[in-house]
Amino acid sequence: MPLDYPIHERRLDNGLRLVVSPDPSVPNVTVNLWVGVGSRHEEPGRTGFAHLFEHLMFQGSRNVASGEHFSALMAQGARLNATTWFDRTNYFETLPRGAMDLALWLEADRHGHLLDAVTQENLDNQRDVVKEEKRQRYDNPPYGTALIEVYAALFPEEHPYHHATIGSMEDLDAASLEDVHAFFQRYYGPDNTVLTLCGDVEVDEAVAAVERYFGDLAPIDRMPRPPGPQLPPLSEPVRVERLETVPNDRLHLAFRLPVDPTQEYLASSFAVDIVAGLSTSRVGTRLVRTEQSAHRVDAHAMGLVDGSSIALISVDVAPGENPAGVEERVGEELDRFADEGPTPEEMEAVLAQAERAWLSSLASQEERADTISHTTLLHGDPGAVNTHLDRLARVSADDVTEAARTWLRSTNRATVAFLQAEAAAA
Amino acid sequence: MSLSTRPAIGPPGPWTFPVPLASELPSGLRVLTHHLPGQYVVSVRVVVPLLVASEPRELEGIATLMSRLLDEGTLHHTPIEFAGLLERGGIGLGAGMTESALVIELDVPQRRLAQALDLLRQLLAEPAFPEAEVRRAVATRTSEIEQQRAHASHRAGLAFFEAFFDPAERASRPAGGTTETVGAVTRADLVAFHAERVGPLGATVVVAGDLTGVDATALVGDTLGRWTAPSHVPAPGPRAAVRAADAARIVVVDRPGSVQSELAVGWSGPDRHVTEPAGWAAYQVLSFVIGGSPNARIDAVLREEKGYTYGIRSAFRPRRVGGTFYTSGSVRSEVTVEALRLLLDILDGARSGYTVEEVRSGADFIGLTAPGRYATADAVAAETAGLVIDGLPSDFTTSNLAALGGLTPQVLRDAASAYLTGEWTVVVVGDAAAWLDGVRALGRGDVTVVPA
């Protein structure tokens, strides 16, 4: 179906890329910033720093007290947060349109003048908070460190995606105030940032407001390193085993994929879904429905820009089943799919599900703004919200077969197996 | 221009929660439709009143199993055929139980709505419960029970409700059943349970989305309107679950090797029908002020001052009748005793007073975020379905928002004091050897230690 969300792009003299997408259906505006820095830019010995830095962005700036960013915006009815990922850091709030200027002012103050307010005390406090985040999400739950292991197994040590965004406790401990200053000066500037405004605002009004608050921010004249070359698939399987106290054996099979945005990436993501992501997937039908050797299989592709994307298949092995045998049969389905390619029904299903997922992701102003910032910063394509469905529809069965043959054979996998310690010892 | 001048705030635009178009089909199925321009994915909810508390004691979890098996094979389609029809139809489907209703959620692009509604009729009226799928659903639920026990936050929740509610109450046990009760469920049980408990009489379907060019009520009539259930007996009315006589105590779940301690603290609260001493809006503001943001009373100390936690959240959680006030989050193991002491002090303070600024910030946050929180078809359908489940009128959301304006510090204090007594059911999940003596020494209640 044709989509026609309005997209108006401007570039300020200081290099800030602004996209405005008016939508008066709700009396709100979403302010969404993507900064071109993520964990892929971190130096050795400073893993986790981009994310720790993101936390400091809430601890005050030249004209804003510590914690005031949250309290001032929430008091006006803003829902807000920030996230850090391999490729970027984002900051966002959705709030009543009458408070849009306040949001832009607060964002400009911290994106332009953070260092006036950073203190050792704030750094130490947020370091503790981030360490609790790591313990809560990664170190305390069963299988919590799986993704950390997956990235390390899939990419060589010098690769930007070798380490997870959360980083290591040692590196978090090593972060200093000097690091904070250097990082801000190197990466935070209008010419390394995309700002999207989506909601109940006219284009001219939006441009004027952004000029008013961001216009005086100085560019950082960063010369970004170009993305690394496309990594080839793994040429032979990599395997990591962890014996732990877990409720059941779980296998993670990961693959390198083409970078996003390319038709090859979309084709490979379709292949991942057909093999193991759909509820009618080949692995799910065989292992979960028919053999009942697994309780659950999930799969998805993550689109990334720096030399590789990632496919991840995870399988919960049923009690009493041999995990090595289950893994082998997942491999058989991958190879069979690469040899056969998809059926027409599989292509119909994967396209129908991708279409609904895309439309759902555009249903709210905040997610739509986030998508616009994403495709603008990382793909240089603010209009992708309207054209992505056409790109999905152009993926052919032959494209999917070709992608599976190149990227998703069993020999291309990195396996991280979490096995029950007592069962393995028996 | 300089950034030294903070901009002024303009007034918020007018907004009310959309009122659905209501009708009723001859079968007794109520139809509520929301036309929401620009919402290309239509969200459908079917609500069938069904009390988890009315499950047979020895088959607890049967309602959850039944909900999960509805789309695993029907009169005319094998499980894999039905899954293919849903998937090729661009449909996203979920089904599950609340404490008082079976809820089916369906999302689909508008042009595929007619087919989706007919598949919905088939899975509600004609599920086949194939023997092999029943065995698989039982095995999946059994595995899920083990998975949940292994996660500290979930384990804390199980221990909390076991200690808080009287052991005779269904609410003291897992809604999805235990390994023993789920393992006892047979195909015949499921067929009989479905025939007796699931039908259109008293049920409601909500359809929300861009319905341009679609007569949604007629479409529902042509599809779900043909849903019949001759043996169906509508669910009885709900009643409150009774608190345990010894609820005010501390349960320690020993999980050796944990690097964090999961804390859960709670007591009784109201449901959304509450009117005295204040309406539901007061409890929403209390939730926000006590534990609803990084600047709320709890995280201002435990996160932003002490750095003990990534975040601890408090909320009044309404049930169909009655409710709880529940606080949960994790702290690093070394500070367990101090964190629990501080947390209980802050929670005790919930009865003793509020500033005008706290009241205003909470009321403004809840009121002013409403347009955004209910901006999608999915969110509107979920809210309307929630009102149906709780037996609240369609204008509840809007009138509750209006009530925010009348809140004062005294109202909040009275509202909190009506339920909170300073007694707490406390659960700590973690490496007990590291802090158990200190928790006992707090003197905040009898301590029972149980294995993870």
Interface residues (C-beta under 8 A of the other chain):
Chain A: M1 D23 S25 V26 P27 N28 F58 R62 N63 S66 G67 F70 S71 M74 A75 Q76 G77 A78 R79 T94 L95 P96 R97 G98 A99 D101 L102 L104 W105 A108 D109 G112 H113 D124 N125 Q126 R127 D128 V129 V130 K131 E132 E133 R135 Q136 R137 D139 N140 P141 P142 D200 R212 Y213 G215 D216 T245 V246 P247 N248 L278 S279 T280 T285 V288 R289 Q292 H295 R296 D316 A318 P319 E345 E348 A349 A352 Q353 E355 R356 L359 S360 L362 A363 S364 Q365 E366
Chain B: M1 S2 L3 S4 R6 P7 A8 I9 G10 P11 P12 G13 P14 W15 P37 G38 Q39 Y40 V41 P79 I80 A83 G84 L86 E87 R88 G89 G90 I91 G92 D107 V108 P109 R111 R112 R135 R136 A139 T140 S143 E146 Q147 R149 A150 H151 A152 G257 S258 V259 Q260 S293 P294 N295 A300 R303 E304 E305 K306 G307 Y308 T309 Y310 S330 V331 R332 R360 S361 D364 F365 G367 L368 T369 P371 G372 R373 A375 T376 A377 D378
